[in-house]
């Protein structure tokens, strides 16, 4: 997965990574799934994570359906 960060967001993520002893930002992001929303200024709650998971599950289901339709052609 790739995404872009502003300099400010990158700095905040680097700070969080350093505080938690991460060796690299990519490794830290894989192990700390709540770090990215927190560094973007969002409150990370169970409800927020559940909501995001629901969206991801729906998107995956939509992609599966589209793949099935393409395979059927």
N, CA, C and O atoms as CSV, one atom per row, in Angstrom:
chain,resi,resn,atom,element,x,y,z
A,1,UNK,N,N,0.845,-1.157,0.000
A,1,UNK,CA,C,0.000,0.000,0.000
A,1,UNK,C,C,0.898,1.230,0.000
A,1,UNK,O,O,1.915,1.281,0.693
A,2,UNK,N,N,0.509,2.192,-0.773
A,2,UNK,CA,C,1.269,3.440,-0.822
A,2,UNK,C,C,0.314,4.608,-0.605
A,2,UNK,O,O,-0.837,4.569,-1.040
A,3,UNK,N,N,0.786,5.614,0.049
A,3,UNK,CA,C,-0.010,6.816,0.252
A,3,UNK,C,C,0.924,7.987,0.441
A,3,UNK,O,O,2.102,7.820,0.756
A,4,UNK,N,N,0.388,9.160,0.246
A,4,UNK,CA,C,1.193,10.377,0.375
A,4,UNK,C,C,0.873,11.074,1.687
A,4,UNK,O,O,-0.263,11.074,2.161
A,5,UNK,N,N,1.901,11.661,2.248
A,5,UNK,CA,C,1.758,12.433,3.480
A,5,UNK,C,C,2.299,13.829,3.247
A,5,UNK,O,O,3.238,14.027,2.475
A,6,UNK,N,N,1.700,14.787,3.920
A,6,UNK,CA,C,2.290,16.118,3.920
A,6,UNK,C,C,3.544,16.056,4.784
A,6,UNK,O,O,3.751,15.090,5.518
A,7,UNK,N,N,4.366,17.071,4.697
A,7,UNK,CA,C,5.569,17.108,5.540
A,7,UNK,C,C,5.191,17.071,7.016
A,7,UNK,O,O,5.863,16.428,7.822
A,8,UNK,N,N,4.115,17.762,7.361
A,8,UNK,CA,C,3.662,17.791,8.749
A,8,UNK,C,C,3.205,16.397,9.200
A,8,UNK,O,O,3.558,15.952,10.292
A,9,UNK,N,N,2.421,15.709,8.363
A,9,UNK,CA,C,1.959,14.368,8.696
A,9,UNK,C,C,3.138,13.402,8.823
A,9,UNK,O,O,3.181,12.580,9.738
A,10,UNK,N,N,4.085,13.507,7.902
A,10,UNK,CA,C,5.273,12.650,7.957
A,10,UNK,C,C,6.049,12.893,9.247
A,10,UNK,O,O,6.481,11.947,9.905
A,11,UNK,N,N,6.221,14.150,9.603
A,11,UNK,CA,C,6.930,14.483,10.836
A,11,UNK,C,C,6.235,13.916,12.059
A,11,UNK,O,O,6.887,13.394,12.964
A,12,UNK,N,N,4.916,14.017,12.088
A,12,UNK,CA,C,4.158,13.482,13.218
A,12,UNK,C,C,4.267,11.960,13.270
A,12,UNK,O,O,4.423,11.383,14.346
A,13,UNK,N,N,4.187,11.318,12.123
A,13,UNK,CA,C,4.318,9.869,12.074
A,13,UNK,C,C,5.723,9.444,12.498
A,13,UNK,O,O,5.880,8.472,13.237
A,14,UNK,N,N,6.733,10.160,12.040
A,14,UNK,CA,C,8.118,9.865,12.426
A,14,UNK,C,C,8.276,9.993,13.946
A,14,UNK,O,O,8.950,9.179,14.578
A,15,UNK,N,N,7.646,11.026,14.522
A,15,UNK,CA,C,7.717,11.256,15.966
A,15,UNK,C,C,7.074,10.093,16.723
A,15,UNK,O,O,7.651,9.580,17.681
A,16,UNK,N,N,5.887,9.681,16.295
A,16,UNK,CA,C,5.199,8.562,16.943
A,16,UNK,C,C,6.025,7.290,16.806
A,16,UNK,O,O,6.163,6.525,17.761
A,17,UNK,N,N,6.566,7.071,15.628
A,17,UNK,CA,C,7.407,5.896,15.372
A,17,UNK,C,C,8.607,5.885,16.317
A,17,UNK,O,O,8.902,4.864,16.937
A,18,UNK,N,N,9.295,7.016,16.425
A,18,UNK,CA,C,10.463,7.117,17.298
A,18,UNK,C,C,10.094,6.883,18.758
A,18,UNK,O,O,10.812,6.195,19.483
A,19,UNK,N,N,8.960,7.465,19.192
A,19,UNK,CA,C,8.531,7.319,20.580
A,19,UNK,C,C,8.249,5.869,20.940
A,19,UNK,O,O,8.445,5.457,22.083
A,20,UNK,N,N,7.790,5.097,19.961
A,20,UNK,CA,C,7.441,3.698,20.222
A,20,UNK,C,C,8.554,2.731,19.835
A,20,UNK,O,O,8.363,1.515,19.872
A,21,UNK,N,N,9.709,3.263,19.467
A,21,UNK,CA,C,10.857,2.416,19.184
A,21,UNK,C,C,10.835,1.739,17.824
A,21,UNK,O,O,11.509,0.729,17.624
A,22,UNK,N,N,10.072,2.280,16.894
A,22,UNK,CA,C,10.035,1.704,15.557
A,22,UNK,C,C,11.338,1.936,14.825
A,22,UNK,O,O,11.941,3.003,14.939
A,23,UNK,N,N,11.779,0.930,14.067
A,23,UNK,CA,C,13.026,1.070,13.314
A,23,UNK,C,C,12.803,1.761,11.979
A,23,UNK,O,O,13.677,2.472,11.484
A,24,UNK,N,N,11.623,1.546,11.400
A,24,UNK,CA,C,11.287,2.199,10.134
A,24,UNK,C,C,9.811,2.542,10.154
A,24,UNK,O,O,9.030,1.916,10.871
A,25,UNK,N,N,9.433,3.528,9.374
A,25,UNK,CA,C,8.026,3.917,9.334
A,25,UNK,C,C,7.180,2.805,8.725
A,25,UNK,O,O,6.083,2.532,9.213
A,26,UNK,N,N,7.666,2.162,7.676
A,26,UNK,CA,C,6.864,1.112,7.049
A,26,UNK,C,C,6.637,-0.057,8.008
A,26,UNK,O,O,5.525,-0.577,8.100
A,27,UNK,N,N,7.677,-0.468,8.715
A,27,UNK,CA,C,7.518,-1.540,9.692
A,27,UNK,C,C,6.600,-1.132,10.831
A,27,UNK,O,O,5.776,-1.922,11.292
A,28,UNK,N,N,6.746,0.091,11.273
A,28,UNK,CA,C,5.901,0.612,12.341
A,28,UNK,C,C,4.434,0.643,11.916
A,28,UNK,O,O,3.555,0.251,12.684
A,29,UNK,N,N,4.170,1.107,10.697
A,29,UNK,CA,C,2.789,1.204,10.209
A,29,UNK,C,C,2.137,-0.176,10.109
A,29,UNK,O,O,0.938,-0.315,10.350
A,30,UNK,N,N,2.917,-1.186,9.758
A,30,UNK,CA,C,2.367,-2.541,9.691
A,30,UNK,C,C,1.998,-3.059,11.077
A,30,UNK,O,O,1.018,-3.789,11.223
A,31,UNK,N,N,2.769,-2.690,12.089
A,31,UNK,CA,C,2.563,-3.203,13.446
A,31,UNK,C,C,1.645,-2.323,14.293
A,31,UNK,O,O,1.130,-2.779,15.314
A,32,UNK,N,N,1.439,-1.110,13.900
A,32,UNK,CA,C,0.641,-0.151,14.676
A,32,UNK,C,C,-0.488,0.397,13.811
A,32,UNK,O,O,-0.398,1.528,13.333
A,33,UNK,N,N,-1.549,-0.380,13.601
A,33,UNK,CA,C,-2.597,0.061,12.678
A,33,UNK,C,C,-3.335,1.333,13.094
A,33,UNK,O,O,-3.973,1.973,12.259
A,34,UNK,N,N,-3.257,1.702,14.360
A,34,UNK,CA,C,-3.942,2.922,14.791
A,34,UNK,C,C,-3.063,4.155,14.690
A,34,UNK,O,O,-3.534,5.262,14.948
A,35,UNK,N,N,-1.815,3.995,14.325
A,35,UNK,CA,C,-0.891,5.138,14.289
A,35,UNK,C,C,-1.225,6.109,13.177
A,35,UNK,O,O,-1.155,7.321,13.384
A,36,UNK,N,N,-1.585,5.617,12.007
A,36,UNK,CA,C,-1.819,6.516,10.874
A,36,UNK,C,C,-3.007,7.444,11.093
A,36,UNK,O,O,-2.869,8.650,10.884
A,37,UNK,N,N,-4.168,6.938,11.507
A,37,UNK,CA,C,-5.252,7.887,11.762
A,37,UNK,C,C,-4.915,8.869,12.870
A,37,UNK,O,O,-5.302,10.035,12.799
A,38,UNK,N,N,-4.204,8.418,13.887
A,38,UNK,CA,C,-3.871,9.298,15.003
A,38,UNK,C,C,-2.937,10.412,14.543
A,38,UNK,O,O,-3.079,11.556,14.974
A,39,UNK,N,N,-1.985,10.088,13.673
A,39,UNK,CA,C,-1.066,11.131,13.234
A,39,UNK,C,C,-1.755,12.089,12.274
A,39,UNK,O,O,-1.279,13.206,12.071
A,40,UNK,N,N,-2.865,11.671,11.681
A,40,UNK,CA,C,-3.622,12.564,10.799
A,40,UNK,C,C,-4.614,13.409,11.586
A,40,UNK,O,O,-5.396,14.155,10.997
A,41,UNK,N,N,-4.589,13.300,12.921
A,41,UNK,CA,C,-5.440,14.132,13.760
A,41,UNK,C,C,-6.813,13.546,14.022
A,41,UNK,O,O,-7.659,14.225,14.605
A,42,UNK,N,N,-7.063,12.319,13.617
A,42,UNK,CA,C,-8.355,11.698,13.864
A,42,UNK,C,C,-8.313,10.963,15.194
A,42,UNK,O,O,-7.287,10.405,15.582
A,43,UNK,N,N,-9.446,10.974,15.884
A,43,UNK,CA,C,-9.555,10.173,17.089
A,43,UNK,C,C,-9.772,8.723,16.661
A,43,UNK,O,O,-10.630,8.440,15.826
A,44,UNK,N,N,-9.009,7.824,17.222
A,44,UNK,CA,C,-9.145,6.413,16.881
A,44,UNK,C,C,-9.944,5.744,17.986
A,44,UNK,O,O,-9.478,5.587,19.114
A,45,UNK,N,N,-11.145,5.359,17.632
A,45,UNK,CA,C,-11.998,4.656,18.576
A,45,UNK,C,C,-12.398,3.331,17.957
A,45,UNK,O,O,-12.208,3.106,16.762
A,46,UNK,N,N,-12.946,2.470,18.769
A,46,UNK,CA,C,-13.402,1.184,18.261
A,46,UNK,C,C,-14.459,1.388,17.178
A,46,UNK,O,O,-14.485,0.661,16.185
A,47,UNK,N,N,-15.326,2.376,17.372
A,47,UNK,CA,C,-16.364,2.662,16.384
A,47,UNK,C,C,-15.783,3.106,15.049
A,47,UNK,O,O,-16.271,2.701,13.993
A,48,UNK,N,N,-14.750,3.933,15.088
A,48,UNK,CA,C,-14.100,4.392,13.862
A,48,UNK,C,C,-13.478,3.207,13.134
A,48,UNK,O,O,-13.633,3.068,11.920
A,49,UNK,N,N,-12.779,2.357,13.870
A,49,UNK,CA,C,-12.148,1.196,13.251
A,49,UNK,C,C,-13.189,0.237,12.688
A,49,UNK,O,O,-12.999,-0.304,11.599
A,50,UNK,N,N,-14.282,0.018,13.407
A,50,UNK,CA,C,-15.352,-0.855,12.912
A,50,UNK,C,C,-15.961,-0.288,11.637
A,50,UNK,O,O,-16.235,-1.026,10.691
A,51,UNK,N,N,-16.168,1.015,11.616
A,51,UNK,CA,C,-16.733,1.663,10.442
A,51,UNK,C,C,-15.812,1.503,9.237
A,51,UNK,O,O,-16.270,1.191,8.137
A,52,UNK,N,N,-14.532,1.713,9.443
A,52,UNK,CA,C,-13.564,1.560,8.347
A,52,UNK,C,C,-13.511,0.115,7.863
A,52,UNK,O,O,-13.412,-0.145,6.664
A,53,UNK,N,N,-13.579,-0.816,8.801
A,53,UNK,CA,C,-13.563,-2.225,8.429
A,53,UNK,C,C,-14.796,-2.578,7.599
A,53,UNK,O,O,-14.693,-3.327,6.627
A,54,UNK,N,N,-15.946,-2.051,7.968
A,54,UNK,CA,C,-17.167,-2.300,7.203
A,54,UNK,C,C,-17.029,-1.781,5.775
A,54,UNK,O,O,-17.435,-2.453,4.826
A,55,UNK,N,N,-16.464,-0.598,5.622
A,55,UNK,CA,C,-16.259,-0.027,4.285
A,55,UNK,C,C,-15.322,-0.905,3.481
A,55,UNK,O,O,-15.582,-1.184,2.310
A,56,UNK,N,N,-14.229,-1.345,4.097
A,56,UNK,CA,C,-13.277,-2.212,3.406
A,56,UNK,C,C,-13.924,-3.532,3.001
A,56,UNK,O,O,-13.705,-4.014,1.890
A,57,UNK,N,N,-14.711,-4.116,3.888
A,57,UNK,CA,C,-15.389,-5.375,3.568
A,57,UNK,C,C,-16.351,-5.197,2.397
A,57,UNK,O,O,-16.442,-6.065,1.529
A,58,UNK,N,N,-17.064,-4.083,2.373
A,58,UNK,CA,C,-17.986,-3.813,1.262
A,58,UNK,C,C,-17.215,-3.636,-0.045
A,58,UNK,O,O,-17.603,-4.170,-1.084
A,59,UNK,N,N,-16.123,-2.882,0.020
A,59,UNK,CA,C,-15.304,-2.674,-1.179
A,59,UNK,C,C,-14.736,-3.991,-1.702
A,59,UNK,O,O,-14.692,-4.214,-2.912
A,60,UNK,N,N,-14.307,-4.852,-0.800
A,60,UNK,CA,C,-13.777,-6.156,-1.221
A,60,UNK,C,C,-14.878,-6.990,-1.859
A,60,UNK,O,O,-14.651,-7.637,-2.881
A,61,UNK,N,N,-16.063,-6.981,-1.272
A,61,UNK,CA,C,-17.186,-7.727,-1.847
A,61,UNK,C,C,-17.527,-7.190,-3.238
A,61,UNK,O,O,-17.792,-7.969,-4.153
A,62,UNK,N,N,-17.521,-5.874,-3.400
A,62,UNK,CA,C,-17.779,-5.268,-4.710
A,62,UNK,C,C,-16.729,-5.692,-5.730
A,62,UNK,O,O,-17.065,-6.012,-6.870
A,63,UNK,N,N,-15.477,-5.695,-5.333
A,63,UNK,CA,C,-14.402,-6.123,-6.233
A,63,UNK,C,C,-14.553,-7.592,-6.621
A,63,UNK,O,O,-14.341,-7.954,-7.779
A,64,UNK,N,N,-14.918,-8.435,-5.663
A,64,UNK,CA,C,-15.135,-9.850,-5.969
A,64,UNK,C,C,-16.257,-10.013,-6.989
A,64,UNK,O,O,-16.144,-10.799,-7.931
A,65,UNK,N,N,-17.336,-9.265,-6.792
A,65,UNK,CA,C,-18.453,-9.339,-7.742
A,65,UNK,C,C,-18.034,-8.893,-9.135
A,65,UNK,O,O,-18.417,-9.513,-10.127
A,66,UNK,N,N,-17.267,-7.844,-9.217
A,66,UNK,CA,C,-16.802,-7.357,-10.522
A,66,UNK,C,C,-15.876,-8.372,-11.189
A,66,UNK,O,O,-15.952,-8.587,-12.399
A,67,UNK,N,N,-15.008,-8.990,-10.403
A,67,UNK,CA,C,-14.127,-10.016,-10.958
A,67,UNK,C,C,-14.929,-11.195,-11.478
A,67,UNK,O,O,-14.634,-11.729,-12.547
A,68,UNK,N,N,-15.928,-11.597,-10.736
A,68,UNK,CA,C,-16.785,-12.713,-11.175
A,68,UNK,C,C,-17.496,-12.354,-12.475
A,68,UNK,O,O,-17.626,-13.197,-13.363
A,69,UNK,N,N,-17.953,-11.120,-12.593
A,69,UNK,CA,C,-18.631,-10.694,-13.817
A,69,UNK,C,C,-17.657,-10.704,-14.988
A,69,UNK,O,O,-18.022,-11.117,-16.088
A,70,UNK,N,N,-16.424,-10.256,-14.769
A,70,UNK,CA,C,-15.414,-10.260,-15.834
A,70,UNK,C,C,-15.050,-11.691,-16.239
A,70,UNK,O,O,-14.876,-11.978,-17.424
A,71,UNK,N,N,-14.938,-12.570,-15.272
A,71,UNK,CA,C,-14.619,-13.960,-15.570
A,71,UNK,C,C,-15.722,-14.644,-16.344
A,71,UNK,O,O,-15.462,-15.548,-17.138
A,72,UNK,N,N,-16.966,-14.216,-16.114
A,72,UNK,CA,C,-18.116,-14.843,-16.783
A,72,UNK,C,C,-18.211,-14.424,-18.244
A,72,UNK,O,O,-18.892,-15.090,-19.024
A,73,UNK,N,N,-17.554,-13.348,-18.634
A,73,UNK,CA,C,-17.626,-12.857,-20.026
A,73,UNK,C,C,-16.809,-13.714,-20.944
A,73,UNK,O,O,-16.752,-13.452,-22.146
